[in-house]
Amino acid sequence: MAGRMIRTTSGPVLVSASTTRTLLTLTAPSTHGVVVNLIQVTGEGVDSTKKPQLVEVFKFIDDNGAGSTSATVSNLDTQDDGSPATTAKKAYTAGLTPTPVTIVWSPYVRTTAGDIFPGRLRLKAGESVGCRVTGPADLTSVNWTIEISGEE
């Protein structure tokens, strides 16, 4: 780990009632690990009178080829002009069911202020972290944005 600061974001992703969607995953390079310093979850249109939505942050090894698109991993280190080796995916077509999976944080979020993962999360080489949201049945829809930042 060289200490290069990195960041990726899902951008707004619509989650409808009674739906689970994986919004963003970040995968450490096969040659070295990554330390995740921040996972921020924000829901635009979250109504404080409605049930909160379950947000799950999980570690996994293989996403089983689930449908998604590539997300940009930005280099935030102004002293290092290299490209990050870490990769990311966003906007999965459904709730990702990777193998094996370890839930590391699962808050219920109801405010537009969102929530922030409390602490650091170390990923081994080739290991991934993901974030998925489940919308409660009484919700119309919410645009969720996930940001993951760390060091590689």
N, C-alpha and C positions, 0 to 999 in steps of 0.2 A: 504494500500500500504506500503510494507516494505522497498521499495527503492532498491530491487534487480535489478541489471542491466541485461538486456536480449537482445538477438540479434537473428534474423533469416534471411535467404537469400533464394532467389528462385533458385540460380544457373542459368546458361545460359538457356534461353527459346526462341525457334525460333518463330518469328512472321513474317508471310508472307504478301504479298501485299493484301490490301483490307480485312484484317482479324483483328478481335478484340479478344484478349486473356487476361484473368485474370491471372497474373503471381504469385501473392502472397497475402495471407490474414493472418492477425493476430487477434486472438480472446482473449479478456480478460476473466479471470476465472469468474465463476458465483458468486464468493464470494467477489470480489473486482475489482476495476478498474485498468487501466494501463495508463501510460503517455508515448506517443510515442515522442521521442526526435529527431529521424532521419529517414527519408525515402530517400534513395539514388537510383537514376535511372541511369543506364548506358547501352548504346547500342553499341555493338561491330559490326562494319560494317556500322554504320550510315554514309551516304555520305552527305557532306555539300552542294553538288550541288542539292540534291534531296529535296523534300518537307519534313518538319519536321513531326515527328510522334506525335500524340496526346497521352499523358499519363494522366490518370485520377486516382486520389487518392480519395477514397470514404469511408464513414462510413455506416455500415448496421447492421441489427440484425440477419437475417436469409439468408443463401446462397441457400436455396431451394434445398438442396441435390445435387448440381452440382458436376460433376465428377472432382476429384482432387486427389492428394496424400498428405500424411502428410509431413510437413517440421519440421526439428529439431529447437527447441527454446533453445538456449544456455544460460547458466548462466555465465555472464562476471564478476561477483562480486567475487573477490578472498577471501574476508572475509566471504563468505557465501557458503557453499558446498551443499546447498539444490537444489532441482530440481524446475525449473519454473513451475507454474501452468498454464501459458499462453500457448495456442495452436496455431498452424499455418498450413496452407495448401498451396500447390504450384502446378504449372503446370495444371491449370484447362483446360479442353478440349475445352472450348470456352470462349466467353466474359460472365462473370458472371452478371446476372440481379437479384440482391438480392432485398428484400423488407424489410423495406423501404430503400431508398438509398439517401445519401446526399453527393454531390460532394464537397470536401474540398480543392482541388488543381488540376488544369489541365493545366500544361505547354505543350508547343510544344517543343520537344527535337530533336536536329539535330547533336549534337557533341558527340564524344566518351568520352568526359569529363563528360557527363551526367548532371544531375541536382540534387539539394538537396532541400527537403521540407523546407520551411522557417518558422520554429517555432515549437511549441509543440502542440500536439493533445491529448486531454484527452478522454479516452474511459471509459464508465461506465461498471459495471459488466455485462459480457455477450455480450457486444457490440464488433463489429469487424471493422477493417480497411482493405481495399484492394487496389490493384494497377492493373490497366488494361491498355493495349497498343493497339492502332489501327494503323495498317500499311497503308500508303497511296497507291493508285493504281499503282504509278510508281516505287515502291520499289520492289526489288527482295526478300530479306529477311534479317532480323537482329536478332542476339542473344541478348536478353535483360536480364539484371540481376538487381534484386530489393533487397535492404537490408532494413530491418526495425529494429530499435533499440529503447529501452526505459527502463522504470522502472515499476516493478510490486510490 
